[in-house]
Amino acid sequence: MATQELPRLNFSERIDWFLGQRDFSWKLHRFVYRLSGGRLMASKRGIPVMLLSTTGAVSGKTRTVPVMYMPDGERAILVASNGGKDTDPAWWRNLRANGLCDVQAGRKNQLMRARLATAGEREELWPRLVELNPFWGRYQSMTGRSIPVVVLEPATKDA
């Protein structure tokens, strides 16, 4: 009986396959982050990473994703770049529908409320954000939309 050889993937096809596994990579990131109490995978390229838990705008289910952020006092500043795509990331669509979110930043868990930065805040924050992560500036040049700058502030369940 002859065996059928599986097709070999070239380098570009391997990269495409790996990038398509983003959901697995996020699950692994969440697992290690939580297991280590935020000691592992709490930064990427020197940029802080948090676990952001939102309520799905359509499903109502809790969705948790790792996101890079810039600490700003008690606030956390997020960039809804979605890698320079012309659509907002799902986490930002969820936060627009329900601004309350749970955040794990390192060992600290906190309830926060999200809002879009005002035009003045964005003007002040954007240069600092691009200095922290130059990719955000590159992503802005790749898309026709103004990439949202999202401000997370401490909240209470009553707020």
Secondary structure, 3 states (H helix, E strand, C coil): CCCCCCCCCCHHHHHHHHHCCHHHHHHHHHHHHHHCCCCCCCEECCEEEEEEEEECCCCCCEEEEEEECEEECCEEEEECCHHHCCCCCHHHHHHHHCCEEEEEECCEEEEEEEEECCHHHHHHHHHHHHHHCHHHHHHHHHCCCCCCEEEEEECCCCC
